[in-house]
Amino acid sequence: MNDEGIQKSAVLLLSLGEDGASEVFKHLAPREVQKLGVAMSQLKNITRDNVDKVLDEFRSRAEEKTTLGMD
């Protein structure tokens, strides 16, 4: 995963909250958890617009891959 992907993942995980993020971390390799943890700790001054863009992109990509949440 490139740096931009790691940053977006960190924003997404922070938006999930502690419990949601810990559930995701259970499915990752230790090195992935470390990279994301560092990225999450370095995020500063995240705008609501930035969070919304990351969440919108995640939702769009998830809808391409699955029918979860679809009517």
N, CA, C and O atoms as a GROMACS GRO file, in nm:
protein
  284
    1MET      N    1   0.085  -0.117   0.000
    1MET     CA    2   0.000   0.000   0.000
    1MET      C    3   0.090   0.123   0.000
    1MET      O    4   0.189   0.129   0.072
    2ASN      N    5   0.053   0.221  -0.081
    2ASN     CA    6   0.132   0.343  -0.089
    2ASN      C    7   0.100   0.437   0.028
    2ASN      O    8   0.008   0.412   0.105
    3ASP      N    9   0.177   0.545   0.038
    3ASP     CA   10   0.159   0.639   0.150
    3ASP      C   11   0.019   0.699   0.153
    3ASP      O   12  -0.038   0.717   0.260
    4GLU      N   13  -0.035   0.731   0.036
    4GLU     CA   14  -0.170   0.789   0.032
    4GLU      C   15  -0.272   0.689   0.083
    4GLU      O   16  -0.364   0.726   0.156
    5GLY      N   17  -0.258   0.564   0.046
    5GLY     CA   18  -0.348   0.460   0.092
    5GLY      C   19  -0.340   0.440   0.242
    5GLY      O   20  -0.442   0.418   0.308
    6ILE      N   21  -0.221   0.447   0.296
    6ILE     CA   22  -0.203   0.434   0.441
    6ILE      C   23  -0.269   0.551   0.512
    6ILE      O   24  -0.334   0.532   0.615
    7GLN      N   25  -0.252   0.672   0.459
    7GLN     CA   26  -0.314   0.790   0.521
    7GLN      C   27  -0.466   0.780   0.518
    7GLN      O   28  -0.533   0.810   0.618
    8LYS      N   29  -0.521   0.739   0.404
    8LYS     CA   30  -0.666   0.724   0.393
    8LYS      C   31  -0.716   0.616   0.488
    8LYS      O   32  -0.821   0.631   0.550
    9SER      N   33  -0.642   0.508   0.499
    9SER     CA   34  -0.679   0.400   0.590
    9SER      C   35  -0.677   0.448   0.735
    9SER      O   36  -0.764   0.412   0.814
   10ALA      N   37  -0.580   0.529   0.768
   10ALA     CA   38  -0.570   0.584   0.903
   10ALA      C   39  -0.690   0.674   0.933
   10ALA      O   40  -0.747   0.667   1.042
   11VAL      N   41  -0.729   0.756   0.838
   11VAL     CA   42  -0.847   0.843   0.856
   11VAL      C   43  -0.971   0.757   0.874
   11VAL      O   44  -1.053   0.784   0.962
   12LEU      N   45  -0.986   0.656   0.792
   12LEU     CA   46  -1.101   0.567   0.802
   12LEU      C   47  -1.105   0.498   0.938
   12LEU      O   48  -1.210   0.493   1.002
   13LEU      N   49  -0.994   0.445   0.981
   13LEU     CA   50  -0.989   0.376   1.110
   13LEU      C   51  -1.021   0.470   1.226
   13LEU      O   52  -1.091   0.432   1.320
   14LEU      N   53  -0.970   0.592   1.220
   14LEU     CA   54  -1.002   0.689   1.325
   14LEU      C   55  -1.150   0.722   1.327
   14LEU      O   56  -1.207   0.745   1.434
   15SER      N   57  -1.212   0.724   1.211
   15SER     CA   58  -1.355   0.755   1.205
   15SER      C   59  -1.440   0.640   1.259
   15SER      O   60  -1.555   0.661   1.297
   16LEU      N   61  -1.384   0.519   1.261
   16LEU     CA   62  -1.456   0.402   1.314
   16LEU      C   63  -1.462   0.401   1.466
   16LEU      O   64  -1.548   0.336   1.525
   17GLY      N   65  -1.370   0.472   1.527
   17GLY     CA   66  -1.363   0.470   1.673
   17GLY      C   67  -1.276   0.354   1.720
   17GLY      O   68  -1.232   0.271   1.641
   18GLU      N   69  -1.252   0.352   1.849
   18GLU     CA   70  -1.159   0.254   1.908
   18GLU      C   71  -1.205   0.110   1.887
   18GLU      O   72  -1.127   0.025   1.847
   19ASP      N   73  -1.332   0.083   1.915
   19ASP     CA   74  -1.382  -0.054   1.903
   19ASP      C   75  -1.382  -0.101   1.758
   19ASP      O   76  -1.342  -0.214   1.730
   20GLY      N   77  -1.426  -0.016   1.667
   20GLY     CA   78  -1.429  -0.053   1.526
   20GLY      C   79  -1.290  -0.075   1.471
   20GLY      O   80  -1.266  -0.170   1.396
   21ALA      N   81  -1.198   0.013   1.506
   21ALA     CA   82  -1.060   0.000   1.459
   21ALA      C   83  -0.996  -0.128   1.514
   21ALA      O   84  -0.923  -0.196   1.442
   22SER      N   85  -1.023  -0.160   1.639
   22SER     CA   86  -0.962  -0.281   1.696
   22SER      C   87  -1.013  -0.406   1.626
   22SER      O   88  -0.940  -0.504   1.612
   23GLU      N   89  -1.139  -0.405   1.580
   23GLU     CA   90  -1.191  -0.518   1.504
   23GLU      C   91  -1.118  -0.533   1.370
   23GLU      O   92  -1.091  -0.645   1.326
   24VAL      N   93  -1.088  -0.422   1.306
   24VAL     CA   94  -1.013  -0.426   1.180
   24VAL      C   95  -0.872  -0.475   1.204
   24VAL      O   96  -0.820  -0.557   1.128
   25PHE      N   97  -0.808  -0.425   1.310
   25PHE     CA   98  -0.670  -0.464   1.339
   25PHE      C   99  -0.654  -0.614   1.361
   25PHE      O  100  -0.547  -0.669   1.335
   26LYS      N  101  -0.759  -0.680   1.408
   26LYS     CA  102  -0.754  -0.824   1.431
   26LYS      C  103  -0.725  -0.902   1.302
   26LYS      O  104  -0.675  -1.014   1.306
   27HIS      N  105  -0.757  -0.842   1.188
   27HIS     CA  106  -0.743  -0.910   1.059
   27HIS      C  107  -0.618  -0.868   0.983
   27HIS      O  108  -0.599  -0.908   0.868
   28LEU      N  109  -0.533  -0.789   1.045
   28LEU     CA  110  -0.413  -0.738   0.978
   28LEU      C  111  -0.287  -0.803   1.034
   28LEU      O  112  -0.285  -0.851   1.148
   29ALA      N  113  -0.184  -0.804   0.955
   29ALA     CA  114  -0.053  -0.852   0.998
   29ALA      C  115   0.009  -0.749   1.093
   29ALA      O  116  -0.023  -0.630   1.085
   30PRO      N  117   0.098  -0.793   1.181
   30PRO     CA  118   0.161  -0.700   1.275
   30PRO      C  119   0.226  -0.579   1.208
   30PRO      O  120   0.218  -0.467   1.260
   31ARG      N  121   0.290  -0.600   1.095
   31ARG     CA  122   0.356  -0.488   1.024
   31ARG      C  123   0.253  -0.388   0.974
   31ARG      O  124   0.277  -0.267   0.978
   32GLU      N  125   0.138  -0.436   0.927
   32GLU     CA  126   0.031  -0.347   0.882
   32GLU      C  127  -0.026  -0.266   0.998
   32GLU      O  128  -0.052  -0.147   0.984
   33VAL      N  129  -0.044  -0.332   1.110
   33VAL     CA  130  -0.095  -0.262   1.230
   33VAL      C  131   0.004  -0.153   1.271
   33VAL      O  132  -0.036  -0.042   1.307
   34GLN      N  133   0.132  -0.186   1.266
   34GLN     CA  134   0.234  -0.088   1.304
   34GLN      C  135   0.231   0.033   1.210
   34GLN      O  136   0.230   0.147   1.256
   35LYS      N  137   0.228   0.009   1.079
   35LYS     CA  138   0.225   0.120   0.983
   35LYS      C  139   0.102   0.208   1.004
   35LYS      O  140   0.112   0.331   1.004
   36LEU      N  141  -0.013   0.146   1.022
   36LEU     CA  142  -0.136   0.223   1.040
   36LEU      C  143  -0.136   0.296   1.174
   36LEU      O  144  -0.183   0.410   1.182
   37GLY      N  145  -0.084   0.233   1.277
   37GLY     CA  146  -0.075   0.300   1.407
   37GLY      C  147   0.010   0.425   1.401
   37GLY      O  148  -0.025   0.529   1.458
   38VAL      N  149   0.122   0.416   1.332
   38VAL     CA  150   0.210   0.533   1.316
   38VAL      C  151   0.137   0.641   1.236
   38VAL      O  152   0.139   0.759   1.273
   39ALA      N  153   0.072   0.601   1.128
   39ALA     CA  154   0.000   0.699   1.044
   39ALA      C  155  -0.112   0.765   1.124
   39ALA      O  156  -0.133   0.886   1.112
   40MET      N  157  -0.184   0.687   1.205
   40MET     CA  158  -0.293   0.743   1.285
   40MET      C  159  -0.240   0.844   1.387
   40MET      O  160  -0.301   0.948   1.410
   41SER      N  161  -0.126   0.811   1.448
   41SER     CA  162  -0.070   0.901   1.550
   41SER      C  163  -0.014   1.030   1.490
   41SER      O  164  -0.001   1.130   1.560
   42GLN      N  165   0.017   1.028   1.361
   42GLN     CA  166   0.074   1.146   1.295
   42GLN      C  167  -0.031   1.236   1.232
   42GLN      O  168   0.001   1.346   1.188
   43LEU      N  169  -0.156   1.191   1.227
   43LEU     CA  170  -0.261   1.273   1.166
   43LEU      C  171  -0.291   1.392   1.255
   43LEU      O  172  -0.315   1.378   1.375
   44LYS      N  173  -0.289   1.507   1.196
   44LYS     CA  174  -0.320   1.630   1.268
   44LYS      C  175  -0.406   1.718   1.179
   44LYS      O  176  -0.391   1.718   1.057
   45ASN      N  177  -0.496   1.791   1.240
   45ASN     CA  178  -0.578   1.888   1.168
   45ASN      C  179  -0.652   1.826   1.049
   45ASN      O  180  -0.647   1.878   0.937
   46ILE      N  181  -0.720   1.716   1.073
   46ILE     CA  182  -0.799   1.654   0.968
   46ILE      C  183  -0.929   1.732   0.957
   46ILE      O  184  -1.002   1.749   1.055
   47THR      N  185  -0.958   1.779   0.837
   47THR     CA  186  -1.081   1.855   0.818
   47THR      C  187  -1.199   1.759   0.801
   47THR      O  188  -1.181   1.645   0.760
   48ARG      N  189  -1.316   1.806   0.831
   48ARG     CA  190  -1.437   1.726   0.812
   48ARG      C  191  -1.453   1.691   0.664
   48ARG      O  192  -1.498   1.582   0.629
   49ASP      N  193  -1.415   1.784   0.578
   49ASP     CA  194  -1.422   1.761   0.434
   49ASP      C  195  -1.332   1.644   0.393
   49ASP      O  196  -1.372   1.560   0.312
   50ASN      N  197  -1.212   1.639   0.449
   50ASN     CA  198  -1.119   1.531   0.420
   50ASN      C  199  -1.176   1.397   0.466
   50ASN      O  200  -1.170   1.299   0.393
   51VAL      N  201  -1.232   1.393   0.586
   51VAL     CA  202  -1.292   1.270   0.638
   51VAL      C  203  -1.408   1.227   0.549
   51VAL      O  204  -1.421   1.110   0.516
   52ASP      N  205  -1.492   1.322   0.510
   52ASP     CA  206  -1.606   1.290   0.423
   52ASP      C  207  -1.560   1.232   0.290
   52ASP      O  208  -1.620   1.138   0.239
   53LYS      N  209  -1.454   1.287   0.233
   53LYS     CA  210  -1.402   1.237   0.105
   53LYS      C  211  -1.352   1.093   0.119
   53LYS      O  212  -1.378   1.009   0.034
   54VAL      N  213  -1.280   1.066   0.227
   54VAL     CA  214  -1.229   0.930   0.250
   54VAL      C  215  -1.345   0.833   0.269
   54VAL      O  216  -1.344   0.723   0.213
   55LEU      N  217  -1.444   0.872   0.347
   55LEU     CA  218  -1.559   0.784   0.369
   55LEU      C  219  -1.639   0.762   0.242
   55LEU      O  220  -1.685   0.651   0.216
   56ASP      N  221  -1.655   0.866   0.162
   56ASP     CA  222  -1.725   0.851   0.034
   56ASP      C  223  -1.650   0.757  -0.060
   56ASP      O  224  -1.711   0.673  -0.126
   57GLU      N  225  -1.519   0.772  -0.065
   57GLU     CA  226  -1.439   0.684  -0.152
   57GLU      C  227  -1.448   0.539  -0.104
   57GLU      O  228  -1.460   0.446  -0.184
   58PHE      N  229  -1.441   0.521   0.028
   58PHE     CA  230  -1.452   0.385   0.083
   58PHE      C  231  -1.587   0.324   0.048
   58PHE      O  232  -1.595   0.209   0.004
   59ARG      N  233  -1.692   0.401   0.068
   59ARG     CA  234  -1.827   0.350   0.037
   59ARG      C  235  -1.839   0.314  -0.111
   59ARG      O  236  -1.895   0.210  -0.145
   60SER      N  237  -1.788   0.398  -0.198
   60SER     CA  238  -1.794   0.371  -0.342
   60SER      C  239  -1.720   0.243  -0.378
   60SER      O  240  -1.770   0.160  -0.453
   61ARG      N  241  -1.600   0.228  -0.324
   61ARG     CA  242  -1.521   0.108  -0.354
   61ARG      C  243  -1.584  -0.016  -0.294
   61ARG      O  244  -1.581  -0.123  -0.354
   62ALA      N  245  -1.641  -0.003  -0.176
   62ALA     CA  246  -1.707  -0.118  -0.113
   62ALA      C  247  -1.829  -0.160  -0.193
   62ALA      O  248  -1.856  -0.280  -0.207
   63GLU      N  249  -1.903  -0.065  -0.246
   63GLU     CA  250  -2.022  -0.097  -0.325
   63GLU      C  251  -1.984  -0.166  -0.454
   63GLU      O  252  -2.061  -0.247  -0.506
   64GLU      N  253  -1.865  -0.137  -0.509
   64GLU     CA  254  -1.819  -0.204  -0.630
   64GLU      C  255  -1.788  -0.351  -0.603
   64GLU      O  256  -1.799  -0.435  -0.693
   65LYS      N  257  -1.749  -0.382  -0.483
   65LYS     CA  258  -1.702  -0.516  -0.449
   65LYS      C  259  -1.807  -0.605  -0.382
   65LYS      O  260  -1.789  -0.727  -0.378
   66THR      N  261  -1.914  -0.547  -0.331
   66THR     CA  262  -2.010  -0.624  -0.254
   66THR      C  263  -2.151  -0.568  -0.268
   66THR      O  264  -2.170  -0.455  -0.313
   67THR      N  265  -2.247  -0.646  -0.230
   67THR     CA  266  -2.386  -0.598  -0.231
   67THR      C  267  -2.433  -0.562  -0.091
   67THR      O  268  -2.551  -0.534  -0.071
   68LEU      N  269  -2.343  -0.562   0.006
   68LEU     CA  270  -2.380  -0.524   0.142
   68LEU      C  271  -2.438  -0.383   0.143
   68LEU      O  272  -2.383  -0.291   0.081
   69GLY      N  273  -2.545  -0.366   0.212
   69GLY     CA  274  -2.605  -0.235   0.223
   69GLY      C  275  -2.680  -0.187   0.101
   69GLY      O  276  -2.731  -0.075   0.099
   70MET      N  277  -2.689  -0.271  -0.001
   70MET     CA  278  -2.758  -0.231  -0.122
   70MET      C  279  -2.905  -0.268  -0.109
   70MET      O  280  -2.938  -0.369  -0.045
   71ASP      N  281  -2.992  -0.190  -0.168
   71ASP     CA  282  -3.137  -0.220  -0.164
   71ASP      C  283  -3.171  -0.334  -0.255
   71ASP      O  284  -3.288  -0.373  -0.264
   0.00000   0.00000   0.00000
